[in-house]
Amino acid sequence: MSNKHTPGPWHSQRHDTGDFEVVADTAAGQAELATVHCEAEYVPSLPAEANARLIAAAPELLAALVGLLEVMDPEHVTGSARLHACAVVAHAKGESHEPEGGE
């Protein structure tokens, strides 16, 4: 599996159907990446717009987490939060994550 995703920024927009699209602007035009369905009549509490915004923020969130991990000194910043951050980055990139030091 390739760990390359469509470059950001991504953004969400409401489609004519009421659903939300997550799109990226590319050199070839707008690329639809995902559709978040708004099934309000079936699931009135479904937070479709919030879900679409979260998906659209994924490239920026990943870049921010990678940036934080790069400046963290593993000798001084340890614990479950750092391990979780490493695991999340690995998951997003389609890689397996082995905890540092066999933890």
N, CA, C and O atoms as a GROMACS GRO file, in nm:
protein
  412
    1MET      N    1   0.083  -0.117   0.000
    1MET     CA    2   0.000   0.000   0.000
    1MET      C    3   0.088   0.124   0.000
    1MET      O    4   0.186   0.132   0.075
    2SER      N    5   0.054   0.218  -0.083
    2SER     CA    6   0.129   0.343  -0.088
    2SER      C    7   0.087   0.433   0.027
    2SER      O    8  -0.031   0.439   0.062
    3ASN      N    9   0.183   0.502   0.085
    3ASN     CA   10   0.148   0.593   0.193
    3ASN      C   11   0.138   0.736   0.143
    3ASN      O   12   0.138   0.830   0.223
    4LYS      N   13   0.129   0.755   0.014
    4LYS     CA   14   0.115   0.890  -0.043
    4LYS      C   15  -0.034   0.922  -0.056
    4LYS      O   16  -0.109   0.847  -0.119
    5HIS      N   17  -0.074   1.032   0.002
    5HIS     CA   18  -0.213   1.075  -0.010
    5HIS      C   19  -0.218   1.198  -0.101
    5HIS      O   20  -0.116   1.258  -0.132
    6THR      N   21  -0.336   1.233  -0.141
    6THR     CA   22  -0.355   1.353  -0.221
    6THR      C   23  -0.310   1.472  -0.138
    6THR      O   24  -0.356   1.490  -0.025
    7PRO      N   25  -0.222   1.554  -0.192
    7PRO     CA   26  -0.173   1.669  -0.114
    7PRO      C   27  -0.288   1.762  -0.072
    7PRO      O   28  -0.387   1.778  -0.143
    8GLY      N   29  -0.270   1.822   0.043
    8GLY     CA   30  -0.366   1.920   0.091
    8GLY      C   31  -0.336   2.056   0.033
    8GLY      O   32  -0.240   2.068  -0.043
    9PRO      N   33  -0.410   2.155   0.063
    9PRO     CA   34  -0.520   2.145   0.157
    9PRO      C   35  -0.644   2.082   0.095
    9PRO      O   36  -0.667   2.090  -0.026
   10TRP      N   37  -0.722   2.021   0.180
   10TRP     CA   38  -0.852   1.968   0.143
   10TRP      C   39  -0.957   2.060   0.206
   10TRP      O   40  -0.929   2.128   0.305
   11HIS      N   41  -1.075   2.061   0.149
   11HIS     CA   42  -1.184   2.135   0.211
   11HIS      C   43  -1.315   2.063   0.187
   11HIS      O   44  -1.327   1.980   0.097
   12SER      N   45  -1.413   2.097   0.267
   12SER     CA   46  -1.545   2.034   0.252
   12SER      C   47  -1.642   2.138   0.197
   12SER      O   48  -1.629   2.258   0.219
   13GLN      N   49  -1.738   2.086   0.126
   13GLN     CA   50  -1.841   2.173   0.070
   13GLN      C   51  -1.971   2.095   0.060
   13GLN      O   52  -1.970   1.973   0.040
   14ARG      N   53  -2.081   2.166   0.074
   14ARG     CA   54  -2.212   2.101   0.063
   14ARG      C   55  -2.243   2.079  -0.085
   14ARG      O   56  -2.228   2.169  -0.168
   15HIS      N   57  -2.286   1.959  -0.115
   15HIS     CA   58  -2.325   1.922  -0.252
   15HIS      C   59  -2.473   1.955  -0.269
   15HIS      O   60  -2.546   1.973  -0.172
   16ASP      N   61  -2.518   1.962  -0.394
   16ASP     CA   62  -2.658   1.991  -0.424
   16ASP      C   63  -2.752   1.891  -0.357
   16ASP      O   64  -2.868   1.924  -0.328
   17THR      N   65  -2.705   1.770  -0.332
   17THR     CA   66  -2.788   1.665  -0.274
   17THR      C   67  -2.806   1.683  -0.123
   17THR      O   68  -2.888   1.616  -0.062
   18GLY      N   69  -2.729   1.774  -0.063
   18GLY     CA   70  -2.732   1.791   0.082
   18GLY      C   71  -2.617   1.719   0.150
   18GLY      O   72  -2.588   1.745   0.267
   19ASP      N   73  -2.552   1.628   0.077
   19ASP     CA   74  -2.435   1.561   0.130
   19ASP      C   75  -2.317   1.657   0.131
   19ASP      O   76  -2.325   1.766   0.073
   20PHE      N   77  -2.209   1.617   0.195
   20PHE     CA   78  -2.088   1.699   0.197
   20PHE      C   79  -1.977   1.627   0.122
   20PHE      O   80  -1.956   1.507   0.141
   21GLU      N   81  -1.908   1.700   0.036
   21GLU     CA   82  -1.794   1.646  -0.038
   21GLU      C   83  -1.666   1.698   0.026
   21GLU      O   84  -1.659   1.812   0.071
   22VAL      N   85  -1.565   1.611   0.028
   22VAL     CA   86  -1.431   1.654   0.067
   22VAL      C   87  -1.352   1.656  -0.063
   22VAL      O   88  -1.342   1.556  -0.134
   23VAL      N   89  -1.295   1.773  -0.094
   23VAL     CA   90  -1.228   1.793  -0.223
   23VAL      C   91  -1.090   1.852  -0.203
   23VAL      O   92  -1.060   1.916  -0.102
   24ALA      N   93  -1.007   1.830  -0.302
   24ALA     CA   94  -0.874   1.890  -0.307
   24ALA      C   95  -0.862   1.964  -0.439
   24ALA      O   96  -0.909   1.917  -0.542
   25ASP      N   97  -0.799   2.080  -0.435
   25ASP     CA   98  -0.772   2.153  -0.558
   25ASP      C   99  -0.642   2.102  -0.615
   25ASP      O  100  -0.538   2.105  -0.548
   26THR      N  101  -0.645   2.054  -0.738
   26THR     CA  102  -0.526   2.001  -0.804
   26THR      C  103  -0.500   2.080  -0.932
   26THR      O  104  -0.582   2.164  -0.971
   27ALA      N  105  -0.388   2.055  -0.994
   27ALA     CA  106  -0.354   2.124  -1.119
   27ALA      C  107  -0.458   2.093  -1.227
   27ALA      O  108  -0.482   2.175  -1.316
   28ALA      N  109  -0.520   1.975  -1.219
   28ALA     CA  110  -0.620   1.935  -1.317
   28ALA      C  111  -0.761   1.980  -1.280
   28ALA      O  112  -0.856   1.953  -1.354
   29GLY      N  113  -0.775   2.048  -1.168
   29GLY     CA  114  -0.907   2.091  -1.123
   29GLY      C  115  -0.937   2.034  -0.986
   29GLY      O  116  -0.848   1.989  -0.914
   30GLN      N  117  -1.065   2.037  -0.950
   30GLN     CA  118  -1.105   1.990  -0.819
   30GLN      C  119  -1.121   1.838  -0.822
   30GLN      O  120  -1.186   1.783  -0.910
   31ALA      N  121  -1.060   1.771  -0.723
   31ALA     CA  122  -1.070   1.625  -0.713
   31ALA      C  123  -1.155   1.590  -0.592
   31ALA      O  124  -1.124   1.630  -0.480
   32GLU      N  125  -1.263   1.515  -0.616
   32GLU     CA  126  -1.347   1.471  -0.505
   32GLU      C  127  -1.279   1.353  -0.437
   32GLU      O  128  -1.246   1.254  -0.502
   33LEU      N  129  -1.259   1.365  -0.307
   33LEU     CA  130  -1.190   1.261  -0.231
   33LEU      C  131  -1.285   1.173  -0.152
   33LEU      O  132  -1.261   1.054  -0.135
   34ALA      N  133  -1.393   1.232  -0.104
   34ALA     CA  134  -1.488   1.157  -0.022
   34ALA      C  135  -1.622   1.227  -0.022
   34ALA      O  136  -1.631   1.348  -0.046
   35THR      N  137  -1.725   1.151   0.005
   35THR     CA  138  -1.858   1.206   0.024
   35THR      C  139  -1.908   1.161   0.160
   35THR      O  140  -1.904   1.042   0.193
   36VAL      N  141  -1.954   1.256   0.239
   36VAL     CA  142  -2.013   1.225   0.369
   36VAL      C  143  -2.163   1.244   0.351
   36VAL      O  144  -2.212   1.355   0.328
   37HIS      N  145  -2.236   1.134   0.362
   37HIS     CA  146  -2.379   1.138   0.338
   37HIS      C  147  -2.452   1.198   0.457
   37HIS      O  148  -2.420   1.170   0.572
   38CYS      N  149  -2.550   1.279   0.426
   38CYS     CA  150  -2.633   1.343   0.527
   38CYS      C  151  -2.769   1.275   0.524
   38CYS      O  152  -2.858   1.316   0.450
   39GLU      N  153  -2.783   1.173   0.606
   39GLU     CA  154  -2.908   1.095   0.610
   39GLU      C  155  -2.996   1.146   0.724
   39GLU      O  156  -3.035   1.068   0.811
   40ALA      N  157  -3.027   1.273   0.724
   40ALA     CA  158  -3.098   1.334   0.836
   40ALA      C  159  -3.232   1.269   0.864
   40ALA      O  160  -3.271   1.259   0.981
   41GLU      N  161  -3.303   1.224   0.762
   41GLU     CA  162  -3.433   1.163   0.789
   41GLU      C  163  -3.419   1.026   0.854
   41GLU      O  164  -3.512   0.979   0.920
   42TYR      N  165  -3.303   0.961   0.838
   42TYR     CA  166  -3.282   0.830   0.898
   42TYR      C  167  -3.204   0.838   1.028
   42TYR      O  168  -3.234   0.766   1.124
   43VAL      N  169  -3.105   0.924   1.032
   43VAL     CA  170  -3.021   0.940   1.151
   43VAL      C  171  -3.009   1.089   1.179
   43VAL      O  172  -2.912   1.152   1.136
   44PRO      N  173  -3.106   1.146   1.248
   44PRO     CA  174  -3.107   1.292   1.265
   44PRO      C  175  -2.986   1.348   1.338
   44PRO      O  176  -2.953   1.465   1.319
   45SER      N  177  -2.918   1.269   1.418
   45SER     CA  178  -2.804   1.322   1.493
   45SER      C  179  -2.671   1.304   1.421
   45SER      O  180  -2.566   1.339   1.476
   46LEU      N  181  -2.673   1.250   1.300
   46LEU     CA  182  -2.548   1.227   1.227
   46LEU      C  183  -2.480   1.360   1.197
   46LEU      O  184  -2.537   1.443   1.126
   47PRO      N  185  -2.360   1.382   1.250
   47PRO     CA  186  -2.293   1.511   1.230
   47PRO      C  187  -2.214   1.514   1.098
   47PRO      O  188  -2.092   1.522   1.100
   48ALA      N  189  -2.284   1.509   0.987
   48ALA     CA  190  -2.220   1.497   0.856
   48ALA      C  191  -2.124   1.612   0.827
   48ALA      O  192  -2.013   1.589   0.779
   49GLU      N  193  -2.165   1.734   0.856
   49GLU     CA  194  -2.079   1.848   0.825
   49GLU      C  195  -1.952   1.845   0.910
   49GLU      O  196  -1.843   1.871   0.859
   50ALA      N  197  -1.965   1.814   1.038
   50ALA     CA  198  -1.848   1.805   1.126
   50ALA      C  199  -1.755   1.692   1.082
   50ALA      O  200  -1.633   1.707   1.085
   51ASN      N  201  -1.812   1.581   1.040
   51ASN     CA  202  -1.730   1.469   0.991
   51ASN      C  203  -1.655   1.510   0.865
   51ASN      O  204  -1.537   1.477   0.850
   52ALA      N  205  -1.721   1.580   0.775
   52ALA     CA  206  -1.656   1.624   0.652
   52ALA      C  207  -1.542   1.721   0.682
   52ALA      O  208  -1.436   1.714   0.620
   53ARG      N  209  -1.564   1.813   0.778
   53ARG     CA  210  -1.457   1.906   0.816
   53ARG      C  211  -1.338   1.833   0.875
   53ARG      O  212  -1.223   1.867   0.846
   54LEU      N  213  -1.364   1.732   0.958
   54LEU     CA  214  -1.255   1.655   1.018
   54LEU      C  215  -1.176   1.580   0.910
   54LEU      O  216  -1.052   1.580   0.913
   55ILE      N  217  -1.244   1.520   0.816
   55ILE     CA  218  -1.175   1.451   0.706
   55ILE      C  219  -1.092   1.551   0.627
   55ILE      O  220  -0.977   1.523   0.592
   56ALA      N  221  -1.150   1.668   0.598
   56ALA     CA  222  -1.078   1.769   0.520
   56ALA      C  223  -0.954   1.819   0.592
   56ALA      O  224  -0.858   1.860   0.527
   57ALA      N  225  -0.954   1.816   0.724
   57ALA     CA  226  -0.839   1.864   0.801
   57ALA      C  227  -0.728   1.759   0.812
   57ALA      O  228  -0.620   1.789   0.863
   58ALA      N  229  -0.752   1.637   0.766
   58ALA     CA  230  -0.657   1.527   0.785
   58ALA      C  231  -0.513   1.558   0.738
   58ALA      O  232  -0.420   1.531   0.815
   59PRO      N  233  -0.491   1.612   0.619
   59PRO     CA  234  -0.352   1.638   0.580
   59PRO      C  235  -0.282   1.738   0.671
   59PRO      O  236  -0.163   1.722   0.701
   60GLU      N  237  -0.354   1.840   0.714
   60GLU     CA  238  -0.294   1.940   0.804
   60GLU      C  239  -0.268   1.881   0.943
   60GLU      O  240  -0.166   1.910   1.004
   61LEU      N  241  -0.361   1.799   0.991
   61LEU     CA  242  -0.342   1.734   1.121
   61LEU      C  243  -0.221   1.640   1.118
   61LEU      O  244  -0.142   1.638   1.211
   62LEU      N  245  -0.208   1.564   1.010
   62LEU     CA  246  -0.095   1.473   0.996
   62LEU      C  247   0.036   1.552   0.991
   62LEU      O  248   0.133   1.516   1.058
   63ALA      N  249   0.040   1.658   0.912
   63ALA     CA  250   0.162   1.739   0.903
   63ALA      C  251   0.197   1.801   1.037
   63ALA      O  252   0.315   1.806   1.074
   64ALA      N  253   0.098   1.848   1.111
   64ALA     CA  254   0.124   1.908   1.242
   64ALA      C  255   0.179   1.805   1.339
   64ALA      O  256   0.273   1.833   1.413
   65LEU      N  257   0.122   1.685   1.339
   65LEU     CA  258   0.169   1.580   1.430
   65LEU      C  259   0.310   1.536   1.394
   65LEU      O  260   0.393   1.516   1.482
   66VAL      N  261   0.338   1.520   1.266
   66VAL     CA  262   0.473   1.484   1.222
   66VAL      C  263   0.571   1.593   1.264
   66VAL      O  264   0.680   1.563   1.313
   67GLY      N  265   0.533   1.719   1.245
   67GLY     CA  266   0.619   1.831   1.284
   67GLY      C  267   0.648   1.832   1.433
   67GLY      O  268   0.762   1.856   1.474
   68LEU      N  269   0.547   1.807   1.514
   68LEU     CA  270   0.568   1.802   1.659
   68LEU      C  271   0.661   1.687   1.698
   68LEU      O  272   0.749   1.703   1.782
   69LEU      N  273   0.641   1.572   1.636
   69LEU     CA  274   0.727   1.457   1.668
   69LEU      C  275   0.872   1.483   1.628
   69LEU      O  276   0.964   1.435   1.694
   70GLU      N  277   0.893   1.559   1.521
   70GLU     CA  278   1.029   1.590   1.476
   70GLU      C  279   1.104   1.679   1.575
   70GLU      O  280   1.226   1.668   1.588
   71VAL      N  281   1.033   1.767   1.644
   71VAL     CA  282   1.102   1.857   1.737
   71VAL      C  283   1.103   1.805   1.881
   71VAL      O  284   1.173   1.860   1.966
   72MET      N  285   1.027   1.700   1.908
   72MET     CA  286   1.028   1.642   2.042
   72MET      C  287   1.156   1.564   2.064
   72MET      O  288   1.198   1.486   1.978
   73ASP      N  289   1.217   1.584   2.177
   73ASP     CA  290   1.336   1.508   2.213
   73ASP      C  291   1.290   1.379   2.280
   73ASP      O  292   1.238   1.383   2.391
   74PRO      N  293   1.309   1.264   2.214
   74PRO     CA  294   1.260   1.138   2.271
   74PRO      C  295   1.324   1.104   2.406
   74PRO      O  296   1.271   1.021   2.480
   75GLU      N  297   1.437   1.167   2.437
   75GLU     CA  298   1.501   1.144   2.567
   75GLU      C  299   1.422   1.213   2.679
   75GLU      O  300   1.426   1.169   2.794
   76HIS      N  301   1.350   1.320   2.644
   76HIS     CA  302   1.280   1.397   2.746
   76HIS      C  303   1.128   1.390   2.734
   76HIS      O  304   1.058   1.413   2.833
   77VAL      N  305   1.078   1.360   2.616
   77VAL     CA  306   0.933   1.351   2.597
   77VAL      C  307   0.900   1.205   2.573
   77VAL      O  308   0.924   1.151   2.464
   78THR      N  309   0.845   1.142   2.673
   78THR     CA  310   0.813   1.000   2.665
   78THR      C  311   0.669   0.981   2.710
   78THR      O  312   0.597   1.078   2.736
   79GLY      N  313   0.629   0.859   2.717
   79GLY     CA  314   0.496   0.828   2.769
   79GLY      C  315   0.398   0.790   2.661
   79GLY      O  316   0.430   0.783   2.542
   80SER      N  317   0.276   0.766   2.708
   80SER     CA  318   0.174   0.712   2.619
   80SER      C  319   0.132   0.811   2.510
   80SER      O  320   0.097   0.769   2.400
   81ALA      N  321   0.134   0.940   2.539
   81ALA     CA  322   0.092   1.038   2.437
   81ALA      C  323   0.187   1.035   2.318
   81ALA      O  324   0.142   1.039   2.203
   82ARG      N  325   0.318   1.028   2.342
   82ARG     CA  326   0.416   1.023   2.234
   82ARG      C  327   0.402   0.892   2.156
   82ARG      O  328   0.407   0.892   2.032
   83LEU      N  329   0.385   0.782   2.227
   83LEU     CA  330   0.367   0.652   2.161
   83LEU      C  331   0.241   0.652   2.076
   83LEU      O  332   0.240   0.600   1.965
   84HIS      N  333   0.135   0.710   2.130
   84HIS     CA  334   0.010   0.718   2.055
   84HIS      C  335   0.028   0.802   1.929
   84HIS      O  336  -0.021   0.765   1.822
   85ALA      N  337   0.098   0.916   1.942
   85ALA     CA  338   0.122   1.002   1.826
   85ALA      C  339   0.199   0.927   1.718
   85ALA      O  340   0.165   0.936   1.600
   86CYS      N  341   0.301   0.853   1.757
   86CYS     CA  342   0.379   0.774   1.660
   86CYS      C  343   0.291   0.669   1.592
   86CYS      O  344   0.301   0.647   1.472
   87ALA      N  345   0.206   0.605   1.670
   87ALA     CA  346   0.117   0.502   1.615
   87ALA      C  347   0.015   0.562   1.518
   87ALA      O  348  -0.017   0.501   1.416
   88VAL      N  349  -0.035   0.680   1.550
   88VAL     CA  350  -0.132   0.746   1.462
   88VAL      C  351  -0.067   0.785   1.330
   88VAL      O  352  -0.127   0.766   1.224
   89VAL      N  353   0.054   0.838   1.334
   89VAL     CA  354   0.125   0.874   1.211
   89VAL      C  355   0.150   0.750   1.127
   89VAL      O  356   0.128   0.751   1.006
   90ALA      N  357   0.194   0.642   1.190
   90ALA     CA  358   0.218   0.517   1.117
   90ALA      C  359   0.088   0.466   1.054
   90ALA      O  360   0.088   0.423   0.939
   91HIS      N  361  -0.020   0.472   1.127
   91HIS     CA  362  -0.150   0.428   1.074
   91HIS      C  363  -0.190   0.512   0.953
   91HIS      O  364  -0.235   0.458   0.852
   92ALA      N  365  -0.175   0.643   0.964
   92ALA     CA  366  -0.211   0.732   0.853
   92ALA      C  367  -0.127   0.706   0.729
   92ALA      O  368  -0.174   0.726   0.616
   93LYS      N  369  -0.003   0.663   0.749
   93LYS     CA  370   0.087   0.636   0.637
   93LYS      C  371   0.080   0.492   0.588
   93LYS      O  372   0.149   0.455   0.493
   94GLY      N  373  -0.002   0.410   0.653
   94GLY     CA  374  -0.015   0.270   0.611
   94GLY      C  375   0.103   0.186   0.653
   94GLY      O  376   0.132   0.084   0.589
   95GLU      N  377   0.171   0.227   0.758
   95GLU     CA  378   0.289   0.155   0.807
   95GLU      C  379   0.255   0.088   0.939
   95GLU      O  380   0.160   0.127   1.007
   96SER      N  381   0.334  -0.013   0.974
   96SER     CA  382   0.317  -0.070   1.107
   96SER      C  383   0.401   0.011   1.203
   96SER      O  384   0.500   0.072   1.163
   97HIS      N  385   0.362   0.012   1.328
   97HIS     CA  386   0.436   0.090   1.428
   97HIS      C  387   0.484  -0.002   1.537
   97HIS      O  388   0.406  -0.070   1.604
   98GLU      N  389   0.615  -0.004   1.554
   98GLU     CA  390   0.676  -0.077   1.664
   98GLU      C  391   0.721   0.025   1.766
   98GLU      O  392   0.801   0.113   1.735
   99PRO      N  393   0.671   0.015   1.890
   99PRO     CA  394   0.712   0.112   1.992
   99PRO      C  395   0.863   0.114   2.010
   99PRO      O  396   0.930   0.012   2.001
  100GLU      N  397   0.915   0.236   2.036
  100GLU     CA  398   1.058   0.252   2.057
  100GLU      C  399   1.101   0.180   2.183
  100GLU      O  400   1.030   0.183   2.284
  101GLY      N  401   1.216   0.117   2.178
  101GLY     CA  402   1.269   0.050   2.294
  101GLY      C  403   1.192  -0.074   2.333
  101GLY      O  404   1.205  -0.122   2.446
  102GLY      N  405   1.112  -0.128   2.241
  102GLY     CA  406   1.038  -0.250   2.268
  102GLY      C  407   0.926  -0.232   2.368
  102GLY      O  408   0.879  -0.331   2.426
  103GLU      N  409   0.882  -0.109   2.390
  103GLU     CA  410   0.775  -0.083   2.488
  103GLU      C  411   0.643  -0.135   2.438
  103GLU      O  412   0.542  -0.122   2.507
   0.00000   0.00000   0.00000
